[in-house]
Every structure is written in C-alpha cells, then in structure tokens.
Amino acid sequence: MTITIEATTTWVRVCEVRELEPGWGEVALLGTDQVALVRLGDDEVYAVDHRDPHTGAPVMARGITGSRGDRLTIASPLHKEVYDLVTGECLTNGELSLRVFGARVLDGMVEVEVLSPAS
C-alpha cells in the first residue's frame, strides 16, 4: 500500500530586503522554525535552518559566508563545517546536511517558502 501526502507551498513575507546587510545573516521566526536569512547580492537571498546540524545550537545566522568554486557557502561559527547554501550539502562532513528553504525577493520584500501538509 502506498500513501501519498500532498503539501501546499506558501510564500511568507519576512522583511524588506534592504533590512538585510549583505554577507551577514539575520534570523526570522516562521511558525516554530528559526530560519537564517543570508543576503549576498541586491536581490540574492538564501534561507537555511538557524540550527547548526552538528550541535543543534541556534547559530547559523552568524555563520561565515563564502564559496567553494562556484558553490555559495555558509560555515558554522562553531566547528566551521561548510554547507552549500543552495542544497544544504555539507562539504566538509558527508554525514551532515543543513535544511534549506526557498527564498526570493519580490517587490523589495524577502519571502520564504513554507511547506505545509494539504488539508
């Protein structure tokens, strides 16, 4: 027997993009999720789980942004594991991964994608 669970995508407005400093993270509370928002360009914003996958500490908004080749990254401020901002893949420890959220800038506002089960 196969059970299919459908989900609904909702875009939640979080803040104005101008409120985010380029290269620095800020935290948004979406329901019970703490989401780290990272602005890298004028309209380039990424959203990842604020909790460090290695320790569970809420610190990823204070992570160090950078790149590995053409991959945009954020490094945990605690143990310096490096995560791909697009996929959440940990580039320094294959056993870890960082949850990522869809993010976009629309009319100057940052929106984050939230999935919820269809009712």
Phi and psi restraints in degrees (range 20) as a CNS / XPLOR table:
assign (resid 1 and name C) (resid 2 and name N)
       (resid 2 and name CA) (resid 2 and name C) 1.0 -112.3 20.0 2
assign (resid 2 and name N) (resid 2 and name CA)
       (resid 2 and name C) (resid 3 and name N) 1.0 130.2 20.0 2
assign (resid 2 and name C) (resid 3 and name N)
       (resid 3 and name CA) (resid 3 and name C) 1.0 -110.1 20.0 2
assign (resid 3 and name N) (resid 3 and name CA)
       (resid 3 and name C) (resid 4 and name N) 1.0 127.9 20.0 2
assign (resid 3 and name C) (resid 4 and name N)
       (resid 4 and name CA) (resid 4 and name C) 1.0 -108.7 20.0 2
assign (resid 4 and name N) (resid 4 and name CA)
       (resid 4 and name C) (resid 5 and name N) 1.0 126.9 20.0 2
assign (resid 4 and name C) (resid 5 and name N)
       (resid 5 and name CA) (resid 5 and name C) 1.0 -110.5 20.0 2
assign (resid 5 and name N) (resid 5 and name CA)
       (resid 5 and name C) (resid 6 and name N) 1.0 120.5 20.0 2
assign (resid 5 and name C) (resid 6 and name N)
       (resid 6 and name CA) (resid 6 and name C) 1.0 -92.0 20.0 2
assign (resid 6 and name N) (resid 6 and name CA)
       (resid 6 and name C) (resid 7 and name N) 1.0 148.2 20.0 2
assign (resid 6 and name C) (resid 7 and name N)
       (resid 7 and name CA) (resid 7 and name C) 1.0 -123.7 20.0 2
assign (resid 7 and name N) (resid 7 and name CA)
       (resid 7 and name C) (resid 8 and name N) 1.0 152.7 20.0 2
assign (resid 7 and name C) (resid 8 and name N)
       (resid 8 and name CA) (resid 8 and name C) 1.0 -109.5 20.0 2
assign (resid 8 and name N) (resid 8 and name CA)
       (resid 8 and name C) (resid 9 and name N) 1.0 136.0 20.0 2
assign (resid 8 and name C) (resid 9 and name N)
       (resid 9 and name CA) (resid 9 and name C) 1.0 -96.3 20.0 2
assign (resid 9 and name N) (resid 9 and name CA)
       (resid 9 and name C) (resid 10 and name N) 1.0 131.3 20.0 2
assign (resid 9 and name C) (resid 10 and name N)
       (resid 10 and name CA) (resid 10 and name C) 1.0 -128.6 20.0 2
assign (resid 10 and name N) (resid 10 and name CA)
       (resid 10 and name C) (resid 11 and name N) 1.0 134.0 20.0 2
assign (resid 10 and name C) (resid 11 and name N)
       (resid 11 and name CA) (resid 11 and name C) 1.0 -96.9 20.0 2
assign (resid 11 and name N) (resid 11 and name CA)
       (resid 11 and name C) (resid 12 and name N) 1.0 124.2 20.0 2
assign (resid 11 and name C) (resid 12 and name N)
       (resid 12 and name CA) (resid 12 and name C) 1.0 -107.8 20.0 2
assign (resid 12 and name N) (resid 12 and name CA)
       (resid 12 and name C) (resid 13 and name N) 1.0 124.8 20.0 2
assign (resid 12 and name C) (resid 13 and name N)
       (resid 13 and name CA) (resid 13 and name C) 1.0 -72.2 20.0 2
assign (resid 13 and name N) (resid 13 and name CA)
       (resid 13 and name C) (resid 14 and name N) 1.0 130.9 20.0 2
assign (resid 13 and name C) (resid 14 and name N)
       (resid 14 and name CA) (resid 14 and name C) 1.0 -111.2 20.0 2
assign (resid 14 and name N) (resid 14 and name CA)
       (resid 14 and name C) (resid 15 and name N) 1.0 -47.7 20.0 2
assign (resid 14 and name C) (resid 15 and name N)
       (resid 15 and name CA) (resid 15 and name C) 1.0 -167.5 20.0 2
assign (resid 15 and name N) (resid 15 and name CA)
       (resid 15 and name C) (resid 16 and name N) 1.0 173.5 20.0 2
assign (resid 15 and name C) (resid 16 and name N)
       (resid 16 and name CA) (resid 16 and name C) 1.0 -79.2 20.0 2
assign (resid 16 and name N) (resid 16 and name CA)
       (resid 16 and name C) (resid 17 and name N) 1.0 141.3 20.0 2
assign (resid 16 and name C) (resid 17 and name N)
       (resid 17 and name CA) (resid 17 and name C) 1.0 -60.6 20.0 2
assign (resid 17 and name N) (resid 17 and name CA)
       (resid 17 and name C) (resid 18 and name N) 1.0 -32.3 20.0 2
assign (resid 17 and name C) (resid 18 and name N)
       (resid 18 and name CA) (resid 18 and name C) 1.0 -67.3 20.0 2
assign (resid 18 and name N) (resid 18 and name CA)
       (resid 18 and name C) (resid 19 and name N) 1.0 -14.8 20.0 2
assign (resid 18 and name C) (resid 19 and name N)
       (resid 19 and name CA) (resid 19 and name C) 1.0 -78.2 20.0 2
assign (resid 19 and name N) (resid 19 and name CA)
       (resid 19 and name C) (resid 20 and name N) 1.0 -12.9 20.0 2
assign (resid 19 and name C) (resid 20 and name N)
       (resid 20 and name CA) (resid 20 and name C) 1.0 -98.8 20.0 2
assign (resid 20 and name N) (resid 20 and name CA)
       (resid 20 and name C) (resid 21 and name N) 1.0 127.7 20.0 2
assign (resid 20 and name C) (resid 21 and name N)
       (resid 21 and name CA) (resid 21 and name C) 1.0 -81.6 20.0 2
assign (resid 21 and name N) (resid 21 and name CA)
       (resid 21 and name C) (resid 22 and name N) 1.0 129.6 20.0 2
assign (resid 21 and name C) (resid 22 and name N)
       (resid 22 and name CA) (resid 22 and name C) 1.0 -56.1 20.0 2
assign (resid 22 and name N) (resid 22 and name CA)
       (resid 22 and name C) (resid 23 and name N) 1.0 134.4 20.0 2
assign (resid 22 and name C) (resid 23 and name N)
       (resid 23 and name CA) (resid 23 and name C) 1.0 81.5 20.0 2
assign (resid 23 and name N) (resid 23 and name CA)
       (resid 23 and name C) (resid 24 and name N) 1.0 3.2 20.0 2
assign (resid 23 and name C) (resid 24 and name N)
       (resid 24 and name CA) (resid 24 and name C) 1.0 -129.6 20.0 2
assign (resid 24 and name N) (resid 24 and name CA)
       (resid 24 and name C) (resid 25 and name N) 1.0 143.4 20.0 2
assign (resid 24 and name C) (resid 25 and name N)
       (resid 25 and name CA) (resid 25 and name C) 1.0 -93.7 20.0 2
assign (resid 25 and name N) (resid 25 and name CA)
       (resid 25 and name C) (resid 26 and name N) 1.0 154.8 20.0 2
assign (resid 25 and name C) (resid 26 and name N)
       (resid 26 and name CA) (resid 26 and name C) 1.0 -135.7 20.0 2
assign (resid 26 and name N) (resid 26 and name CA)
       (resid 26 and name C) (resid 27 and name N) 1.0 158.1 20.0 2
assign (resid 26 and name C) (resid 27 and name N)
       (resid 27 and name CA) (resid 27 and name C) 1.0 -108.3 20.0 2
assign (resid 27 and name N) (resid 27 and name CA)
       (resid 27 and name C) (resid 28 and name N) 1.0 137.2 20.0 2
assign (resid 27 and name C) (resid 28 and name N)
       (resid 28 and name CA) (resid 28 and name C) 1.0 -121.7 20.0 2
assign (resid 28 and name N) (resid 28 and name CA)
       (resid 28 and name C) (resid 29 and name N) 1.0 143.0 20.0 2
assign (resid 28 and name C) (resid 29 and name N)
       (resid 29 and name CA) (resid 29 and name C) 1.0 -100.8 20.0 2
assign (resid 29 and name N) (resid 29 and name CA)
       (resid 29 and name C) (resid 30 and name N) 1.0 115.6 20.0 2
assign (resid 29 and name C) (resid 30 and name N)
       (resid 30 and name CA) (resid 30 and name C) 1.0 -115.5 20.0 2
assign (resid 30 and name N) (resid 30 and name CA)
       (resid 30 and name C) (resid 31 and name N) 1.0 98.4 20.0 2
assign (resid 30 and name C) (resid 31 and name N)
       (resid 31 and name CA) (resid 31 and name C) 1.0 66.1 20.0 2
assign (resid 31 and name N) (resid 31 and name CA)
       (resid 31 and name C) (resid 32 and name N) 1.0 -117.6 20.0 2
assign (resid 31 and name C) (resid 32 and name N)
       (resid 32 and name CA) (resid 32 and name C) 1.0 -102.9 20.0 2
assign (resid 32 and name N) (resid 32 and name CA)
       (resid 32 and name C) (resid 33 and name N) 1.0 1.0 20.0 2
assign (resid 32 and name C) (resid 33 and name N)
       (resid 33 and name CA) (resid 33 and name C) 1.0 -91.5 20.0 2
assign (resid 33 and name N) (resid 33 and name CA)
       (resid 33 and name C) (resid 34 and name N) 1.0 130.1 20.0 2
assign (resid 33 and name C) (resid 34 and name N)
       (resid 34 and name CA) (resid 34 and name C) 1.0 -93.5 20.0 2
assign (resid 34 and name N) (resid 34 and name CA)
       (resid 34 and name C) (resid 35 and name N) 1.0 120.0 20.0 2
assign (resid 34 and name C) (resid 35 and name N)
       (resid 35 and name CA) (resid 35 and name C) 1.0 -115.6 20.0 2
assign (resid 35 and name N) (resid 35 and name CA)
       (resid 35 and name C) (resid 36 and name N) 1.0 128.9 20.0 2
assign (resid 35 and name C) (resid 36 and name N)
       (resid 36 and name CA) (resid 36 and name C) 1.0 -87.5 20.0 2
assign (resid 36 and name N) (resid 36 and name CA)
       (resid 36 and name C) (resid 37 and name N) 1.0 123.7 20.0 2
assign (resid 36 and name C) (resid 37 and name N)
       (resid 37 and name CA) (resid 37 and name C) 1.0 -102.4 20.0 2
assign (resid 37 and name N) (resid 37 and name CA)
       (resid 37 and name C) (resid 38 and name N) 1.0 130.7 20.0 2
assign (resid 37 and name C) (resid 38 and name N)
       (resid 38 and name CA) (resid 38 and name C) 1.0 -126.3 20.0 2
assign (resid 38 and name N) (resid 38 and name CA)
       (resid 38 and name C) (resid 39 and name N) 1.0 121.3 20.0 2
assign (resid 38 and name C) (resid 39 and name N)
       (resid 39 and name CA) (resid 39 and name C) 1.0 -100.9 20.0 2
assign (resid 39 and name N) (resid 39 and name CA)
       (resid 39 and name C) (resid 40 and name N) 1.0 124.0 20.0 2
assign (resid 39 and name C) (resid 40 and name N)
       (resid 40 and name CA) (resid 40 and name C) 1.0 -109.8 20.0 2
assign (resid 40 and name N) (resid 40 and name CA)
       (resid 40 and name C) (resid 41 and name N) 1.0 -27.0 20.0 2
assign (resid 40 and name C) (resid 41 and name N)
       (resid 41 and name CA) (resid 41 and name C) 1.0 -137.2 20.0 2
assign (resid 41 and name N) (resid 41 and name CA)
       (resid 41 and name C) (resid 42 and name N) 1.0 -174.8 20.0 2
assign (resid 41 and name C) (resid 42 and name N)
       (resid 42 and name CA) (resid 42 and name C) 1.0 -53.6 20.0 2
assign (resid 42 and name N) (resid 42 and name CA)
       (resid 42 and name C) (resid 43 and name N) 1.0 -50.7 20.0 2
assign (resid 42 and name C) (resid 43 and name N)
       (resid 43 and name CA) (resid 43 and name C) 1.0 -122.2 20.0 2
assign (resid 43 and name N) (resid 43 and name CA)
       (resid 43 and name C) (resid 44 and name N) 1.0 30.5 20.0 2
assign (resid 43 and name C) (resid 44 and name N)
       (resid 44 and name CA) (resid 44 and name C) 1.0 -115.2 20.0 2
assign (resid 44 and name N) (resid 44 and name CA)
       (resid 44 and name C) (resid 45 and name N) 1.0 102.6 20.0 2
assign (resid 44 and name C) (resid 45 and name N)
       (resid 45 and name CA) (resid 45 and name C) 1.0 -126.6 20.0 2
assign (resid 45 and name N) (resid 45 and name CA)
       (resid 45 and name C) (resid 46 and name N) 1.0 138.7 20.0 2
assign (resid 45 and name C) (resid 46 and name N)
       (resid 46 and name CA) (resid 46 and name C) 1.0 -120.8 20.0 2
assign (resid 46 and name N) (resid 46 and name CA)
       (resid 46 and name C) (resid 47 and name N) 1.0 149.7 20.0 2
assign (resid 46 and name C) (resid 47 and name N)
       (resid 47 and name CA) (resid 47 and name C) 1.0 -129.9 20.0 2
assign (resid 47 and name N) (resid 47 and name CA)
       (resid 47 and name C) (resid 48 and name N) 1.0 126.1 20.0 2
assign (resid 47 and name C) (resid 48 and name N)
       (resid 48 and name CA) (resid 48 and name C) 1.0 -135.5 20.0 2
assign (resid 48 and name N) (resid 48 and name CA)
       (resid 48 and name C) (resid 49 and name N) 1.0 163.5 20.0 2
assign (resid 48 and name C) (resid 49 and name N)
       (resid 49 and name CA) (resid 49 and name C) 1.0 -59.8 20.0 2
assign (resid 49 and name N) (resid 49 and name CA)
       (resid 49 and name C) (resid 50 and name N) 1.0 137.1 20.0 2
assign (resid 49 and name C) (resid 50 and name N)
       (resid 50 and name CA) (resid 50 and name C) 1.0 -75.4 20.0 2
assign (resid 50 and name N) (resid 50 and name CA)
       (resid 50 and name C) (resid 51 and name N) 1.0 -18.5 20.0 2
assign (resid 50 and name C) (resid 51 and name N)
       (resid 51 and name CA) (resid 51 and name C) 1.0 -83.4 20.0 2
assign (resid 51 and name N) (resid 51 and name CA)
       (resid 51 and name C) (resid 52 and name N) 1.0 129.6 20.0 2
assign (resid 51 and name C) (resid 52 and name N)
       (resid 52 and name CA) (resid 52 and name C) 1.0 -65.6 20.0 2
assign (resid 52 and name N) (resid 52 and name CA)
       (resid 52 and name C) (resid 53 and name N) 1.0 122.7 20.0 2
assign (resid 52 and name C) (resid 53 and name N)
       (resid 53 and name CA) (resid 53 and name C) 1.0 -62.1 20.0 2
assign (resid 53 and name N) (resid 53 and name CA)
       (resid 53 and name C) (resid 54 and name N) 1.0 -26.8 20.0 2
assign (resid 53 and name C) (resid 54 and name N)
       (resid 54 and name CA) (resid 54 and name C) 1.0 -78.1 20.0 2
assign (resid 54 and name N) (resid 54 and name CA)
       (resid 54 and name C) (resid 55 and name N) 1.0 -42.0 20.0 2
assign (resid 54 and name C) (resid 55 and name N)
       (resid 55 and name CA) (resid 55 and name C) 1.0 -112.4 20.0 2
assign (resid 55 and name N) (resid 55 and name CA)
       (resid 55 and name C) (resid 56 and name N) 1.0 -20.4 20.0 2
assign (resid 55 and name C) (resid 56 and name N)
       (resid 56 and name CA) (resid 56 and name C) 1.0 82.9 20.0 2
assign (resid 56 and name N) (resid 56 and name CA)
       (resid 56 and name C) (resid 57 and name N) 1.0 -1.5 20.0 2
assign (resid 56 and name C) (resid 57 and name N)
       (resid 57 and name CA) (resid 57 and name C) 1.0 -73.8 20.0 2
assign (resid 57 and name N) (resid 57 and name CA)
       (resid 57 and name C) (resid 58 and name N) 1.0 140.8 20.0 2
assign (resid 57 and name C) (resid 58 and name N)
       (resid 58 and name CA) (resid 58 and name C) 1.0 -80.5 20.0 2
assign (resid 58 and name N) (resid 58 and name CA)
       (resid 58 and name C) (resid 59 and name N) 1.0 86.0 20.0 2
assign (resid 58 and name C) (resid 59 and name N)
       (resid 59 and name CA) (resid 59 and name C) 1.0 -137.5 20.0 2
assign (resid 59 and name N) (resid 59 and name CA)
       (resid 59 and name C) (resid 60 and name N) 1.0 -3.9 20.0 2
assign (resid 59 and name C) (resid 60 and name N)
       (resid 60 and name CA) (resid 60 and name C) 1.0 -64.9 20.0 2
assign (resid 60 and name N) (resid 60 and name CA)
       (resid 60 and name C) (resid 61 and name N) 1.0 -24.6 20.0 2
assign (resid 60 and name C) (resid 61 and name N)
       (resid 61 and name CA) (resid 61 and name C) 1.0 -65.7 20.0 2
assign (resid 61 and name N) (resid 61 and name CA)
       (resid 61 and name C) (resid 62 and name N) 1.0 -17.0 20.0 2
assign (resid 61 and name C) (resid 62 and name N)
       (resid 62 and name CA) (resid 62 and name C) 1.0 -100.6 20.0 2
assign (resid 62 and name N) (resid 62 and name CA)
       (resid 62 and name C) (resid 63 and name N) 1.0 13.6 20.0 2
assign (resid 62 and name C) (resid 63 and name N)
       (resid 63 and name CA) (resid 63 and name C) 1.0 -69.1 20.0 2
assign (resid 63 and name N) (resid 63 and name CA)
       (resid 63 and name C) (resid 64 and name N) 1.0 167.6 20.0 2
assign (resid 63 and name C) (resid 64 and name N)
       (resid 64 and name CA) (resid 64 and name C) 1.0 -98.7 20.0 2
assign (resid 64 and name N) (resid 64 and name CA)
       (resid 64 and name C) (resid 65 and name N) 1.0 119.4 20.0 2
assign (resid 64 and name C) (resid 65 and name N)
       (resid 65 and name CA) (resid 65 and name C) 1.0 -86.1 20.0 2
assign (resid 65 and name N) (resid 65 and name CA)
       (resid 65 and name C) (resid 66 and name N) 1.0 151.1 20.0 2
assign (resid 65 and name C) (resid 66 and name N)
       (resid 66 and name CA) (resid 66 and name C) 1.0 -175.4 20.0 2
assign (resid 66 and name N) (resid 66 and name CA)
       (resid 66 and name C) (resid 67 and name N) 1.0 -149.6 20.0 2
assign (resid 66 and name C) (resid 67 and name N)
       (resid 67 and name CA) (resid 67 and name C) 1.0 -155.4 20.0 2
assign (resid 67 and name N) (resid 67 and name CA)
       (resid 67 and name C) (resid 68 and name N) 1.0 156.6 20.0 2
assign (resid 67 and name C) (resid 68 and name N)
       (resid 68 and name CA) (resid 68 and name C) 1.0 -126.2 20.0 2
assign (resid 68 and name N) (resid 68 and name CA)
       (resid 68 and name C) (resid 69 and name N) 1.0 103.5 20.0 2
assign (resid 68 and name C) (resid 69 and name N)
       (resid 69 and name CA) (resid 69 and name C) 1.0 64.8 20.0 2
assign (resid 69 and name N) (resid 69 and name CA)
       (resid 69 and name C) (resid 70 and name N) 1.0 -125.1 20.0 2
assign (resid 69 and name C) (resid 70 and name N)
       (resid 70 and name CA) (resid 70 and name C) 1.0 -96.8 20.0 2
assign (resid 70 and name N) (resid 70 and name CA)
       (resid 70 and name C) (resid 71 and name N) 1.0 10.2 20.0 2
assign (resid 70 and name C) (resid 71 and name N)
       (resid 71 and name CA) (resid 71 and name C) 1.0 -96.6 20.0 2
assign (resid 71 and name N) (resid 71 and name CA)
       (resid 71 and name C) (resid 72 and name N) 1.0 124.1 20.0 2
assign (resid 71 and name C) (resid 72 and name N)
       (resid 72 and name CA) (resid 72 and name C) 1.0 -76.9 20.0 2
assign (resid 72 and name N) (resid 72 and name CA)
       (resid 72 and name C) (resid 73 and name N) 1.0 137.8 20.0 2
assign (resid 72 and name C) (resid 73 and name N)
       (resid 73 and name CA) (resid 73 and name C) 1.0 -134.5 20.0 2
assign (resid 73 and name N) (resid 73 and name CA)
       (resid 73 and name C) (resid 74 and name N) 1.0 163.0 20.0 2
assign (resid 73 and name C) (resid 74 and name N)
       (resid 74 and name CA) (resid 74 and name C) 1.0 -136.1 20.0 2
assign (resid 74 and name N) (resid 74 and name CA)
       (resid 74 and name C) (resid 75 and name N) 1.0 134.1 20.0 2
assign (resid 74 and name C) (resid 75 and name N)
       (resid 75 and name CA) (resid 75 and name C) 1.0 -106.9 20.0 2
assign (resid 75 and name N) (resid 75 and name CA)
       (resid 75 and name C) (resid 76 and name N) 1.0 137.1 20.0 2
assign (resid 75 and name C) (resid 76 and name N)
       (resid 76 and name CA) (resid 76 and name C) 1.0 -60.9 20.0 2
assign (resid 76 and name N) (resid 76 and name CA)
       (resid 76 and name C) (resid 77 and name N) 1.0 136.1 20.0 2
assign (resid 76 and name C) (resid 77 and name N)
       (resid 77 and name CA) (resid 77 and name C) 1.0 -72.7 20.0 2
assign (resid 77 and name N) (resid 77 and name CA)
       (resid 77 and name C) (resid 78 and name N) 1.0 -11.1 20.0 2
assign (resid 77 and name C) (resid 78 and name N)
       (resid 78 and name CA) (resid 78 and name C) 1.0 -89.3 20.0 2
assign (resid 78 and name N) (resid 78 and name CA)
       (resid 78 and name C) (resid 79 and name N) 1.0 -62.4 20.0 2
assign (resid 78 and name C) (resid 79 and name N)
       (resid 79 and name CA) (resid 79 and name C) 1.0 -113.0 20.0 2
assign (resid 79 and name N) (resid 79 and name CA)
       (resid 79 and name C) (resid 80 and name N) 1.0 3.9 20.0 2
assign (resid 79 and name C) (resid 80 and name N)
       (resid 80 and name CA) (resid 80 and name C) 1.0 66.0 20.0 2
assign (resid 80 and name N) (resid 80 and name CA)
       (resid 80 and name C) (resid 81 and name N) 1.0 22.6 20.0 2
assign (resid 80 and name C) (resid 81 and name N)
       (resid 81 and name CA) (resid 81 and name C) 1.0 -62.9 20.0 2
assign (resid 81 and name N) (resid 81 and name CA)
       (resid 81 and name C) (resid 82 and name N) 1.0 142.0 20.0 2
assign (resid 81 and name C) (resid 82 and name N)
       (resid 82 and name CA) (resid 82 and name C) 1.0 -108.7 20.0 2
assign (resid 82 and name N) (resid 82 and name CA)
       (resid 82 and name C) (resid 83 and name N) 1.0 128.2 20.0 2
assign (resid 82 and name C) (resid 83 and name N)
       (resid 83 and name CA) (resid 83 and name C) 1.0 -118.8 20.0 2
assign (resid 83 and name N) (resid 83 and name CA)
       (resid 83 and name C) (resid 84 and name N) 1.0 142.0 20.0 2
assign (resid 83 and name C) (resid 84 and name N)
       (resid 84 and name CA) (resid 84 and name C) 1.0 -72.5 20.0 2
assign (resid 84 and name N) (resid 84 and name CA)
       (resid 84 and name C) (resid 85 and name N) 1.0 126.1 20.0 2
assign (resid 84 and name C) (resid 85 and name N)
       (resid 85 and name CA) (resid 85 and name C) 1.0 -69.2 20.0 2
assign (resid 85 and name N) (resid 85 and name CA)
       (resid 85 and name C) (resid 86 and name N) 1.0 -21.4 20.0 2
assign (resid 85 and name C) (resid 86 and name N)
       (resid 86 and name CA) (resid 86 and name C) 1.0 -88.8 20.0 2
assign (resid 86 and name N) (resid 86 and name CA)
       (resid 86 and name C) (resid 87 and name N) 1.0 -44.2 20.0 2
assign (resid 86 and name C) (resid 87 and name N)
       (resid 87 and name CA) (resid 87 and name C) 1.0 -103.1 20.0 2
assign (resid 87 and name N) (resid 87 and name CA)
       (resid 87 and name C) (resid 88 and name N) 1.0 -21.4 20.0 2
assign (resid 87 and name C) (resid 88 and name N)
       (resid 88 and name CA) (resid 88 and name C) 1.0 83.7 20.0 2
assign (resid 88 and name N) (resid 88 and name CA)
       (resid 88 and name C) (resid 89 and name N) 1.0 -2.4 20.0 2
assign (resid 88 and name C) (resid 89 and name N)
       (resid 89 and name CA) (resid 89 and name C) 1.0 -62.5 20.0 2
assign (resid 89 and name N) (resid 89 and name CA)
       (resid 89 and name C) (resid 90 and name N) 1.0 135.5 20.0 2
assign (resid 89 and name C) (resid 90 and name N)
       (resid 90 and name CA) (resid 90 and name C) 1.0 -85.6 20.0 2
assign (resid 90 and name N) (resid 90 and name CA)
       (resid 90 and name C) (resid 91 and name N) 1.0 122.1 20.0 2
assign (resid 90 and name C) (resid 91 and name N)
       (resid 91 and name CA) (resid 91 and name C) 1.0 -86.2 20.0 2
assign (resid 91 and name N) (resid 91 and name CA)
       (resid 91 and name C) (resid 92 and name N) 1.0 -8.4 20.0 2
assign (resid 91 and name C) (resid 92 and name N)
       (resid 92 and name CA) (resid 92 and name C) 1.0 -115.8 20.0 2
assign (resid 92 and name N) (resid 92 and name CA)
       (resid 92 and name C) (resid 93 and name N) 1.0 -10.1 20.0 2
assign (resid 92 and name C) (resid 93 and name N)
       (resid 93 and name CA) (resid 93 and name C) 1.0 -152.6 20.0 2
assign (resid 93 and name N) (resid 93 and name CA)
       (resid 93 and name C) (resid 94 and name N) 1.0 102.5 20.0 2
assign (resid 93 and name C) (resid 94 and name N)
       (resid 94 and name CA) (resid 94 and name C) 1.0 -61.2 20.0 2
assign (resid 94 and name N) (resid 94 and name CA)
       (resid 94 and name C) (resid 95 and name N) 1.0 -11.4 20.0 2
assign (resid 94 and name C) (resid 95 and name N)
       (resid 95 and name CA) (resid 95 and name C) 1.0 -85.2 20.0 2
assign (resid 95 and name N) (resid 95 and name CA)
       (resid 95 and name C) (resid 96 and name N) 1.0 -10.4 20.0 2
assign (resid 95 and name C) (resid 96 and name N)
       (resid 96 and name CA) (resid 96 and name C) 1.0 -110.4 20.0 2
assign (resid 96 and name N) (resid 96 and name CA)
       (resid 96 and name C) (resid 97 and name N) 1.0 155.3 20.0 2
assign (resid 96 and name C) (resid 97 and name N)
       (resid 97 and name CA) (resid 97 and name C) 1.0 -153.8 20.0 2
assign (resid 97 and name N) (resid 97 and name CA)
       (resid 97 and name C) (resid 98 and name N) 1.0 152.9 20.0 2
assign (resid 97 and name C) (resid 98 and name N)
       (resid 98 and name CA) (resid 98 and name C) 1.0 -110.9 20.0 2
assign (resid 98 and name N) (resid 98 and name CA)
       (resid 98 and name C) (resid 99 and name N) 1.0 128.9 20.0 2
assign (resid 98 and name C) (resid 99 and name N)
       (resid 99 and name CA) (resid 99 and name C) 1.0 -68.0 20.0 2
assign (resid 99 and name N) (resid 99 and name CA)
       (resid 99 and name C) (resid 100 and name N) 1.0 133.1 20.0 2
assign (resid 99 and name C) (resid 100 and name N)
       (resid 100 and name CA) (resid 100 and name C) 1.0 -114.7 20.0 2
assign (resid 100 and name N) (resid 100 and name CA)
       (resid 100 and name C) (resid 101 and name N) 1.0 152.7 20.0 2
assign (resid 100 and name C) (resid 101 and name N)
       (resid 101 and name CA) (resid 101 and name C) 1.0 -121.7 20.0 2
assign (resid 101 and name N) (resid 101 and name CA)
       (resid 101 and name C) (resid 102 and name N) 1.0 149.1 20.0 2
assign (resid 101 and name C) (resid 102 and name N)
       (resid 102 and name CA) (resid 102 and name C) 1.0 -66.5 20.0 2
assign (resid 102 and name N) (resid 102 and name CA)
       (resid 102 and name C) (resid 103 and name N) 1.0 140.6 20.0 2
assign (resid 102 and name C) (resid 103 and name N)
       (resid 103 and name CA) (resid 103 and name C) 1.0 -140.9 20.0 2
assign (resid 103 and name N) (resid 103 and name CA)
       (resid 103 and name C) (resid 104 and name N) 1.0 146.8 20.0 2
assign (resid 103 and name C) (resid 104 and name N)
       (resid 104 and name CA) (resid 104 and name C) 1.0 -153.1 20.0 2
assign (resid 104 and name N) (resid 104 and name CA)
       (resid 104 and name C) (resid 105 and name N) 1.0 162.4 20.0 2
assign (resid 104 and name C) (resid 105 and name N)
       (resid 105 and name CA) (resid 105 and name C) 1.0 -114.7 20.0 2
assign (resid 105 and name N) (resid 105 and name CA)
       (resid 105 and name C) (resid 106 and name N) 1.0 122.9 20.0 2
assign (resid 105 and name C) (resid 106 and name N)
       (resid 106 and name CA) (resid 106 and name C) 1.0 -131.9 20.0 2
assign (resid 106 and name N) (resid 106 and name CA)
       (resid 106 and name C) (resid 107 and name N) 1.0 119.6 20.0 2
assign (resid 106 and name C) (resid 107 and name N)
       (resid 107 and name CA) (resid 107 and name C) 1.0 53.7 20.0 2
assign (resid 107 and name N) (resid 107 and name CA)
       (resid 107 and name C) (resid 108 and name N) 1.0 39.8 20.0 2
assign (resid 107 and name C) (resid 108 and name N)
       (resid 108 and name CA) (resid 108 and name C) 1.0 79.7 20.0 2
assign (resid 108 and name N) (resid 108 and name CA)
       (resid 108 and name C) (resid 109 and name N) 1.0 2.0 20.0 2
assign (resid 108 and name C) (resid 109 and name N)
       (resid 109 and name CA) (resid 109 and name C) 1.0 -109.9 20.0 2
assign (resid 109 and name N) (resid 109 and name CA)
       (resid 109 and name C) (resid 110 and name N) 1.0 139.1 20.0 2
assign (resid 109 and name C) (resid 110 and name N)
       (resid 110 and name CA) (resid 110 and name C) 1.0 -83.7 20.0 2
assign (resid 110 and name N) (resid 110 and name CA)
       (resid 110 and name C) (resid 111 and name N) 1.0 129.1 20.0 2
assign (resid 110 and name C) (resid 111 and name N)
       (resid 111 and name CA) (resid 111 and name C) 1.0 -122.2 20.0 2
assign (resid 111 and name N) (resid 111 and name CA)
       (resid 111 and name C) (resid 112 and name N) 1.0 141.6 20.0 2
assign (resid 111 and name C) (resid 112 and name N)
       (resid 112 and name CA) (resid 112 and name C) 1.0 -118.8 20.0 2
assign (resid 112 and name N) (resid 112 and name CA)
       (resid 112 and name C) (resid 113 and name N) 1.0 137.6 20.0 2
assign (resid 112 and name C) (resid 113 and name N)
       (resid 113 and name CA) (resid 113 and name C) 1.0 -82.1 20.0 2
assign (resid 113 and name N) (resid 113 and name CA)
       (resid 113 and name C) (resid 114 and name N) 1.0 126.8 20.0 2
assign (resid 113 and name C) (resid 114 and name N)
       (resid 114 and name CA) (resid 114 and name C) 1.0 -120.8 20.0 2
assign (resid 114 and name N) (resid 114 and name CA)
       (resid 114 and name C) (resid 115 and name N) 1.0 129.5 20.0 2
assign (resid 114 and name C) (resid 115 and name N)
       (resid 115 and name CA) (resid 115 and name C) 1.0 -100.0 20.0 2
assign (resid 115 and name N) (resid 115 and name CA)
       (resid 115 and name C) (resid 116 and name N) 1.0 134.0 20.0 2
assign (resid 115 and name C) (resid 116 and name N)
       (resid 116 and name CA) (resid 116 and name C) 1.0 -135.3 20.0 2
assign (resid 116 and name N) (resid 116 and name CA)
       (resid 116 and name C) (resid 117 and name N) 1.0 145.7 20.0 2
assign (resid 116 and name C) (resid 117 and name N)
       (resid 117 and name CA) (resid 117 and name C) 1.0 -60.7 20.0 2
assign (resid 117 and name N) (resid 117 and name CA)
       (resid 117 and name C) (resid 118 and name N) 1.0 140.6 20.0 2
assign (resid 117 and name C) (resid 118 and name N)
       (resid 118 and name CA) (resid 118 and name C) 1.0 -67.8 20.0 2
assign (resid 118 and name N) (resid 118 and name CA)
       (resid 118 and name C) (resid 119 and name N) 1.0 143.9 20.0 2
